[in-house]
Amino acid sequence: MTIKFYHFFLALILGSMASGIVCGQNIREVTVSFEIRRATLKTALKKLEKTTGYTIAYPSEKVGKVRSVTVPPGKRTIEQTMLLMLERTDLQFRQAGRNIILFEKLENIPKTEQAEKPQSFLIRGRVMALQEGGPLEGATVLLKNADEGAVTDEAGRFTLRATGSGASIVVSFIGYRSLDTLLSFPIEGELTLNLRRDITQLQELVVSTGYYESSRSMSTGNIAQVSRKVIEKQPVASPIAALQGRIPGVFISNGTGVPGSAVHIQIRGRNTIDSGKTPLVLIDGVPVPYESPNLLTGSHGMESYGGGPNPLNAINPADIERIEILKDADATAIYGSRGANGVVLLTTRKGRPGETRVDLDVYSGFSKVTRKMDVLNTQEYLDLRRKAFALDGITPTDRNAPDLVLWDQNAHTDWQKELIGNPAPVSNAQLNISGGNDATRFMLGSSFRHEKPMLSGNNRDRRGNTHLNVQHESGNKRLNLSLTMTYGVTDLETRGINPHDYLLEAPNQPKFDSTGVTPYWFGSSFNASALRYQQWRMRSDNFIGSALLQYRLSDHLTLVLSGGYTRINDRQVLKNPSTYINPSMSYGFKNQASFANGQRWTYNIEPRIRFRRAVGAGVLSALAGATFQQSVKSSQQISAQDFPMEALMDNLASAAIISDRRSAFSDYRYHSILGHASYAWEDKYILNGTYRVDGSSRFGEGRRFGGFGAMGVAWIFSREAWVSEALPFVTFGKLRASYGTTGNDQIGDYRYLETYMASKTPYMNKSGLTPNRLPNPDYSWEVSRKAEAGLELAFLNGSLQVHASAFMSRSSNQLVNFPVASQTGFSFYQANLDALIENKGLEFELHAKIAERNRFRWEAGFNLTTFKNTLLRFPGLASSSYASRYEIGESVNVVRGYRFTGVNPESGMAMVEDLNRDGAYNPGNDFQALGNLDPRFFGGFSNTFRYSNFELDLFFDFIRKPLEYGYLDVFPSPIGGRANVKRSWATDYWTEPGQNALRPRPTSSATGRNYFDVYGNSDVAFEDASYMRLRNAALSYNLPVRLKKYLKLRDMKVYVHGQNLLTFTRYGGFDPETPRLAPPLKTIVAGIRLTL
């Protein structure tokens, strides 16, 4: 960094020394290998900058006159190296944090100039991050042509004294563009200087593990981060959905297109056979359950599609400041066994000092189903049905073919439009108030979202949220306190059965009887029109509170106490009125309702102590602490029938029959101690180590505690003098590696005990107990061993950045439900199995600044993950109950079935491989591995275009998935059966003996269906579900400064955002992302964002 001045003296020497401890090591202690021969002083200083990572500011005119500098090879401190460079010049230097300032020796300044004493002025100012809006602590503020300089405090403030009628001021901070501005005196009030983030220094991005922070360049682990800027451009209801396709190694998919449904997340594959597969999710350090609250057991509620409601429904994405994903052993080891499947950290927005500001963000739009299936019209469907009966030699009757005999032959219902084709309006409003001073800061926000699903009937998804954060710092800067609270309410109303199962009903099936209200019933079959009358409703309130207390004992020691509490109350109701129930079915009741209440609460307390100090030529950081966590879950369920009036179905007391009472309770406790240490030597060599001992109540006595740890190393080779000389085009380069172990206790509670359940059949009017589970106090922790190597590079001053990682994990001592003989009266018991699962893959990430000319800027990003899962070992697999599900050498997501060989030319029946050649098709003998449901690779690519005040973001995600449940599996009805078919399937089918056809004969007979079951369980039932999707498009316009001033607004932006806009795929079903469920929705909204 060049500064044109003739003399400069740093006034606050003690402040600079203190800043050196915080922001940079003392140059008297940091050693460097350096040499240069016969170079200009300017060249020598630039080389030293690149070698050390320090910023060197100098008077360009004076430095430019020094034409020859030689520093012999050797290892010296930075101070010694600088002295050798400047020994024959009239320049000297000072350190200010990670900055070195050169200035002219005072004895060389003419005495007449020194004697002048013009009027002096005091400059008070504050350095702020322009995009983020917060203060920058440790920024260097230099006054040109004077002997003044300062380093900003925690609030970003500084004080300088200048003389004359004006001055030029230079502000610099790592990761931000330097600011050079001219001031005129006098200055009224406090000066605000805004720094813009410099994309050439993205490696200085701060990442967090939740327990400690590190810059991106100094991190030894694999931590990905997505900021609020990315999240706020997506009109999604869940913050996790905003990550889809954006992070290598993290596979995210929608549970279904129904609003409020779950969003699934998997980090680097499936590590286990039976135990939990979800990552640990924390909000402001508080663990929150990520399993969906399916209280209504059985085939009821949203569990029948999409895995149930989203567990983060009460969290407003606009309240999230950033999301971090911890992937490798080094990053996750600090969480011990809880991080076995990775860790997701959600950090909410916090208050910032400054004038009170009001932010308002409102948008509205609509959603619709992304894709429809091309099916036969009524006449085509009926012709196919008649042909099937003719081939079977069966006469259609009103019993076996009502669609051909009883129903209107010209009627047509588009069941796709009827069930999931409704318009789905969406609206969202967010209001935030924030402000405060250096001592106390606050943020208060509230939001409301309303969304109507695309389903028929009265459906809705409404949610409200309030978020509060208060921070306080004592006057002596030793005590810091932060309190955060979030309260959310969700009111979700939808169907209790997956509508996807009925999208291909016969097109001429009547919807209603003569009343136009009651569904038309035929025999025992279900009428999809009745779905509009069923109601599944969930009302949930969610509270999350966290507190962080820090007290600085000394410059090196800090005490930390963090705690959190979360409570979720759910109430779910499923109502099946008489208009939903087929009267010909002998259910024994005219209407029915189920009610369930659930409560979940968790608390965690974590005391710890932090240490940080310069040791030798590096910095040592250490952490020790403990975790105390308790999670309690309880639920109650009851069913009732025969309400006198369906308007009274919410009143349990009005029911004639009360049945199926259930309740459940579990108490999970988790205690651990942890230690972490990191040493960074010369800012080039980093060693990181973590060890944790976990105790879990899910194991029996003597098995409850397990020790897990990890180690990470990194070498920033670009800071080596010989590397920077040999590879001058490399701005940044780092090699890193990690290895560690984690445990897994994600199983049910009390499985080591013999448990009982209440008997449903009373004896002599008294309820008894029935054994429920066999005890096993000897099972213990499932263990995963993880290894990773990574390379991080930046070229052309950071304009091109490349990150690559290779990872492998092996999970053993699997926790499974081990099968036992039926004579015991039980099916299985909990045990460890010596099975070994391996996950390995490659991750690649690229970010490029392609163009920046005048007012135009273009940036692009790309990420790719390749992946393979393998079951390496499973003793006794062939003789176990798992034999039909797994194969050694295949993925644990293996698909087994028949291998289709063609259609029999004489009978028209499907033929498959007869592996044991016994002349019969049997799953036990003839099923084989057809492939697996794992993606081969997935990723995403983004483009951001900025011109003047316009900005356009386009993000595509893609997946290569050769095998997925296809059309035939999802709609298992034979060609010619009483269900519509996809148009492309109603071709090239067998019609006469001797014909070579692609598909079996149309049939409606029992024998035909049996053979069709063979066809439907073959590889034909699976399809390639690869796709590329325009996941997000965001166009915005920021009003000009003059117009905002005229409107008295700090900021104003108008925008149009879209989600799931285009899909490119060859998949034959509704959608490749949700093959058995309602497809994701295309959403388009328009909105306005104001700051007052």
JOKA-V112551 format. One line per field, one symbol per residue. phi: phi as a letter, one per 30 degrees, with the letter a starting at -180 (. if undefined). burial: 1 if it has 9 or more other C-alpha atoms within 8 Angstrom, else 0. Layout:
phi=???
burial=???
This chain:
phi=.cbdbcaabddcddddddddddcaddddcdcadaaabhcdddddddddeddcidcccaddddddddcbbbbddlcbdddddddddcdcbccbbbcbiccbccaddddddeddddddbddcbcccbbcbddddicdcdidccccdhacbaacdddcicbbbbbbjcaacbbcbaejbddcbbccccdccicdcccccdcddbdddedcbcjcacadedcdcccbcbbcddddddcdcdcddddceicbdiccbbddaddeiddccbbchiccbdcdecdddcbchicdbdcdddddddjccidddaiijdddcedcdeddddabcccccdddcddciddcecjbccccddbdbdkddbccbbbbbabbaddbbcdcdddddddddddddddddicddbddcbddcccdedcdbbdddddcbcddbdbbbbbbbbblkbddbbbbbbbbbbbbcddddjcbabcabbbbbbbbbbdddiccbbbbbbbbbbbbcbaccbddedbdcdedcdddbdddibdedcbhcdccdddedcdbcbbcbbbcbbbbbcbbddadccbcbbbaabbbbccbbbcccdddccddddddiacaabbbbbbbbbbbbbbdabcbbadbicbbcbbbbabbbbbbbbbabbbbbbhddbddcddcdddddbcbhdbababbcbbbabbbbbbbcchhbcbbbbbbbccbbddbdeibdcbcbaabbbbbdddcdddddddbddddbabcbabaabbcabdbddiddcdcbbdddcdbhibdccbecaddadcdbddbccbbabbbbbbbhhidbbbbbbbbabbcbhddbdddbddddibcabdacbdcbccbbabbbbbbbcdbabhccbbbbbabbbcabcbddaaeiddccddddcbbdicddcdccadcdckcdddciddcbdcdchcibcbedccdbdckbcdddaalabbbbcbbhccbbcbbccbacbdbaecedddbdbddjddadbdedddbhcdbaeidccdbdddabddddddddddddccdddcbdcdabbddabbcbbcddeddddddhcdaabcabcbbhdbbcacdcddaddbdcbdddcdbbbbabbbbc
burial=001111111100001110111011111111111111001111011111111111111111001101001110000111011000110000110011111111111000100000000000101111111100011111111111111111111111111111110111111110111110000000000110001111101101101110001111111111111111011101111110111111111111111111111110111101110010101111111111010111110001111111111110111111111111111111111101111111111111101110001111111111111100000101101101111111110001110011111010101100110111111111111111111110111111111111111111001111111111111111000111111111111111111111100011111110111000011110000011011111111111111111111111100111111111111111111111101111000000011111111111111111111111110011111111111111111111111111100001100001110100000000111111111111111111111111111111111100111101111111111111101100000111111111111111100010111111001001000011001111111111111111111111111111111111111111111111101100000101111111111111111111111101000111111111111111111100100000100111011101111111011110011111110000001000011011011111111111111110111111111111111111111100011111111110010011100010111111110001101101111111111111111111111111100001100011111111111110101011111111101111111111111111
